[in-house]
Amino acid sequence: MATQKLYAGAKLREMRTRLGLTQKAFSEKLAVSLPYLNQMENNNRPVSAAVVLALAQEFGLDVTELTVGESERLVSDMREALADPVFAANSPPLSDLRLAASNAPALARAFLDLHRAYRQTHERLASLDEALGRDETSLRPSPWEEVRDFFHYCDNYIDAVDRAAEHFITGPKGRKDVISAAKEALAQRGISLYFSDSAVMRQMDHAAKRLDVSARSAGPTQRFQLLLQVALITQNALLEATLDLARFHTPEARDIAKMGLANYFAGAALMPYRAFMEAAQETRHDLERLADIFGASIEQVAHRLSTLQRPGAKGIPFFFVRVDQAGTITKRHSATRLQFARFGGACPLWNVHRAFETPGRFLRQLAETPDGVRYLCLARDVSKPGGSYHAPTRRYAIGLGCEVRHAAALVYADGLDLKGHFEPIGISCRICERADCHQRSVPPLERRLSVDPNRRTVLPYEIVP
């Protein structure tokens, strides 16, 4: 298994500045020489285990903050962008990408914005007949992409909203009943709650001061929709302040993000941080047990597990993804080193795609990515009935996983040979480095191909080393 060196120069500088220490004083507290600290802060040297230990002992640093964060996501996104053929002759090495992500994250994000604009321009030229009539604003990321990236780079954890939700649902005697707490909050504003026989999951009539929640929806959906509306009504000032800090480019992006924050509040109130983390640890992250305890759905529980990234009280770093039956990623987040592709679908060798074949069952997979990191992956199908015979049923598959070093804390690792075979998976075919994959759909963009008309193997071409 490959070992990745830890470069965290920006984090070290940020911490030293926050503490008001000079490099000399900081190096003395860490028991390292001044030149050594200078080299670590400039990412010329990795952070040693002794320094990590000193940071934890001297300053109480949560050392997981040094390992996975914005820089890993930036590196993954830049690798995918640089796989574009336009960079074929000038693709920088991985070490340079890590330096850029750590030392100049604003520049890295600007590069990604520029590449996105280039891709969109290229696509417009490729379908000029569809592009006629558009103005220059179409070169901006779509509102949906902008909001997706906002949550992506916030580590899918919004501290102020998370704490507000926990405060809302937690009383002197512990966790409140969700329905009772929501009714009380609405009643204080003169709003009546009704569970109606309607296909519309949630309908707020501000003029009549009436909130209708569909009685046809499953219990977890009813509670989630109720809490979402409570967030919009009672937490509007907090949501708006968070949106002001995000500085979205368009009103549409701001509106989508506001709904995303309200959704976040609903999930955090349904499964308050400390109570949920304690239960997760006690049940060894058993999704079905957690769903029963908190009155949530399997998907809601899996998503919530991926958000447990509160500084000083972090849970296991999970990745979470949801795909539709066409293989399109509709939700994605990763607190691990595994980062999902920004364009296209997920690796076809990943067990999340097989979940549709075995409805109602959890699938387990031991998988290894091209960088040598090993994961325990869990997948299951989820169905969302419409509530009546003629209403459509939406079907998805969810994937949840963590690095195999955390496997002992998961009930799903029981009975697995964690030293046995790990299936090779990738991020997406366009940037995957594996040359012998039998499920490759397209060649890797950063490698040359050789086509021999007199020889055929699994692929109709060979990837030149």
N, C-alpha and C positions, 0 to 999 in steps of 0.2 A: 504494500500500500504506500502510495507516494506521500511524503511529508512536505507540507508547504511552509516556508519560512514566514515569520510574522514581521511585516513592515508596517509600522504605525507611527511614522514621524509626525503627521499632522495632529494625531490624538495626543502625543506627548507634548508638543508645543502648546496645544490648546489647554491642556491640564496645567502646565507650568505657568502659563499666562494667567489663568483663572486664579491660581494660588498666589500670584504676585511674586514668584521666585525668579531669581536670576539663573542662568545656566549653571553657574558655579555652585550656588546653594542647592539647586535641584540635583546636580550630579553627586554632591556629598550625601544627600538623603538616600539616593539610590545606590550608593557605594560603588560608583563607576567614575572613571576619569572624565574630565571636561571634554577632551577630544572625542572620546567614545560616545558621550551623550550627543555631541554635535553631529556625529556621523549617523546616529540613530534618528535624530530629529530631521535629518535631510534624506533619510531612507537609503543611505549608503551602507548601512549595516542593519540586519534584522534585530528585533528586540529579543534579548536572551531570556531564558527561563528565570534566571536570577533577578533580572530587572522586573519581570512580570510579578514575581513573588514580592519584591520590595514595594511595587506599586500597590499591591493588595494590602500589605502589612502597614505601610507608612501612611497611605492615603485612603484606604478602604475602597479602592477601585474595583468595580465589577469587571474582572478580566475578560469576560465574554464580549465586552464593548470593544475590545481591541481586535477581535477575530473576524466578526462578520458584520457588515454594515454597508454604508453607502459606497465605499471604495470597491467592495466585491461586486456590487451590482453594476457600478460604472465600468469596471474591467470587463465584465461579461457583455454588457451592451456595446462597448467599444470593439470588442473582438468580433461581434456579429456584424457591426457596421463596417469594419475594416476587411471583412470577408468579401465585400462588394468588389467586383472585378475592376472598378475604377482605381482601386488601391493595390492592384496585383503586383506592381513593380516597387512599391514603397511601403509595404506593410511593416510597421515597427515590431520589434520583439515584445514578448509578453512582459518582460521586466520594465520596459519603457511605459507600457500601459499602466502597470501598477504604480510607477512613480508619478505619472500624470494624475491618476485617480486619487492618490494620497496627498500629493503636494499642490495640485492645481485642479480641484474638483469643478470649479466654475468653468474653467477652460474645457474640461472634458464634457460637461453638460452642453456647452455651446457647440462643441464639435458634433455631438449627437443631434442637436437641433438642426445644425447645418446639413447633416447627412439625411435627416428626415425630410427636410425641404427639397434636397436634391432628388430623393426617391419619388416624392410626390410630383416634382416637375417632370421627371423622366416618365412617370406613368401618364401624366397629362399629354405629353408629346406622343406616347404610344397609342393613345386613344383620343386624338385631337377632336374627333367628331363629338365626343362626350364632354370635352372640356370647353367648347365654345360657350362664351357668355360668362365664364367664371372670371372673377377679378383676382388681384394679387393676394387677397386674404386667404385664398384656398391653399396657399403654400404653408400656412401655419398648421401645427398639429390639430387634428380634429378635437373638439371638446372632450370626447370620450377618451382619446389618447392622453390628453393633457391631465385629466383627472386620474386616469390609471397611473400615470407616472408620478403624480403627487403622492398617492398612497404608497406607491412602490418605494419612493425615496424617503418617506417618513417611516420606513420599516413596518408599515401597516399597523403602527401603534400611534394613536393620538392621545397624548397624556392627559390634557385638560378635559377632553370629552370622556375618556375612560374613567377618570376620577369622579367627574360629575355624575356619571351613570351609577357608579358604585355608591356614591353618597345618596343618590335618589332612592335606591332600592334597599339600603341597609339602615336599619333602625337600632334602637337601644338593645333589642332582644335578638338582633341578627337580621338575616335576610327576610324582607317582607314578601307577602304574597303579591305576585305581579299584577293580577287583575284588581285587587283591592287598592294597591298603591296607585295604579293608573287611574282608577275611578276617583280616588280622593284628589289627585292632582287636577283632573278635569273638572270635578265639582267645584273646586276652589275658584275656577274661572267661569263657572256657570254653564259648563258643557255637560250634556247628558250622553251616556253611552248606551248603545243598543246593539244587540247581536241579531242581525237581520238575515232572512232567507234571500240572499242576493248573490249573484255571480261576481259582483264587484267586491274585491277583498277588503277595501277600506274606502270610506267616503266621508269627508268632513264638510259639513254645511256650516260655514261661519255665521251666516245670517241667522239661521235657526238655532245656532249653538248646539248642534247635534252631530255626534260621531257614530257612524254605522260601521260595524265590522261583520264580515260575512260569517254566518254560522255554518256555512258549507265547508269552510276551510278547516284544515287539521288544527288541533289545539296549539302546537308550536307556532304555526303561521298566524293564528289569531293573536297570540300573545306578542309575537314579534311586531305585527302591524300596529297593534295598540301602542306598544312602546315607541315605535317610530313616530306616530302622530303626537305622542306626548313630548317627544324630543323637539318636534317642529313648533309646538305650542309653548312649552315651558323653558326650552333651552335656546331660544332664537338668538338672544344676545351673544351667547357663547359661540354658537355656530357661525354667526356673522363675523365675529372677531377673528375666529380661526380662518375664515375665508379671506378676510382683509389681509392677513399675514401671507396667505398663499399667492396673492396677486395673479389671478387667472387672467388670460388674455381676452376672453370673451364672456358675455353674460351667460351664454349657454353652458360654458364650462363651469362657471360659478354655480349655476342652478343644479347641474349634475352633481357637483361636489357637495352641495348642501344636502342633497338626498343621500349621498354616500356617508356624510357625517351623521345624519339622522339614523341611517342603517347601523352605523358603528355604535351609536348610543344605545340603540335597541338591543344589539347583541351583547354589549357590555353590561346593560341593566339586567337582561335575562340571565346572564352568567357573570356576575360581579367578580372582579379580578382575584381578590384574595381567596374568597370562598371557592371559586372555580379552580384556582391553582391547587389549593389544598385537596379538593376532591379528586383532581386529576392525578395527583401524586398518590393518594390513598388507593385509588382504583387502578393504578398503573396505566392510566390513559385509556381506559376501556370506554370507547365511544358510546356503546349502548347503555352502560351504567350511568355515564354522565348525562346522556339524553334523558333518562328517567329521573335523575336527581333534580335537574334544572328545568324539566318540562320543555326541552328543546328538541330539534330534529338532529339527525346524524350529521347533516351538512352544516348546520349552525354550530354544532360542537367542534367539528373538524376545523372550520374557519376560525373559531375563537381560539383554539389551541395555537394557531399560527400567529396570533396577535399578542401572546404573552411575552412582551419584550419591554416591560417596565424597568427603567434603570434601577439597579440595586435589588431587583426581585424578579429576575428573568426566569422563564420556564425553559423547557427544552426547545432548542431552535428547530422548528418544523417548516417544511414547505407544504403548501396547500394549492390545489389546482382543481378546477372543474371544467370538464369538456362536454360538448354535446355529441350527438350520434354521428356527426360528420367529422369529429376529431378536432373541432375548433375550440381553442381555449377561451372560455367565457369568464373565468375568474382565475387569478394567479397571484401568488405571493410566496416568497421564500425568505426565511430568516437563516437559511443554510447557505453553503457555498454553491449549491445547485441553483442556477438562475434560468428561468424560462426564456425561450426565444421571443423577441418582440414581434416577429413576423412569422406567419405560418403556424402549423400545429406542433404537437409534441412528438417525441420519438415513438415510432410505431411498436418498438420492442418493450415499451413500458406497460406495466400491467393494467394501468387505468383504462386502456382500450379494450381489455378483455372483460371488464366488469359487466358490460352489457350482456355478455353471454351467460353469466351466472347470476341472475337477479336475486337480491336478498342475501347474498353471501359476501363476506370479506375475503379478498384475495391478498396474499402476502407475496412479496418478492424481495430477494436480496439482489441488489443491482450495483453496478460499478460504472462510473462515468469515465470518459477518456483521461481525465486528470488523476485517476487512481483513487478517488474518494468513493467509499462504499456506503450504501444507504439501505435501510429497511423501509420498503415502500408498501403502503396499504391502499387498496382500491375497493370501491363499492359503487354499485349503481344506486341512484336516487330517483324516485318518481314523484311527480307533483300532480296529483289528480285535479281535474277542474271542478269537481263537486257535483257533476251530473253526467248522465249518459252521453249527451251530445257535446259536452265540454271536452276539449283536447287534454290529453295527459302529456305533460312535459317530462322527458327523460334525460337525465344527465349521468355522468360518472364522476366521482370525486376521487382525488388522490391525496394522500397524506403521508409524510415520511420524515425521517431524520437520519443523521449519520449513524452508522452502525455502532459507534462507541456509546450511544445513548440507549441501545436496544434493551438492555436489562431493565430499564424503567418502563417498558411497554409490555403489556400482557400479550401482545401479538408476536413477540419474539419467542414465546414459550415453544419448545420443541424444534426450533430451527437450528441448523448447524451453522453458526455464525463464522466458522472457519472453513466452510465448504465452498461450493461453487457460487459465484456472483455473476448474474447475467449482465452482459455489456449493454448499456444504454447510452444515449447521447442527449444533446440539447435539441438540435434540429439537423436535418440532413445537410443543409446548406453550409453549416459550420462544423459538422462532425468530422473528426480526423480519422476515423476508422475506415480502412481501405477494403476490408473483407466482409462488410455488413450485407447480409442477404436481403434486408428490407429497405435498402437505400432507395429513395424515390428520385433524388436529383444528385448530381455530382457535387462535391464540395467546391465552393467558389474560389478558394485560395490555392487549389492544387491543379496541376496540369494533368491532362488525360491522354491516354494512348489507346487507339482503336485498331485492332488487328482483325481484318475481315476473315482470316482463316482460323481464328481461335475464339471460342466463346466459353466463358465461365459463368458464374452466377450473374455477373453484370455484363452488359454489352460493351464495356470499356474497362481499362485498367487505370488506376490512379497512380500517377508517377510520384515516387517518393521525393 
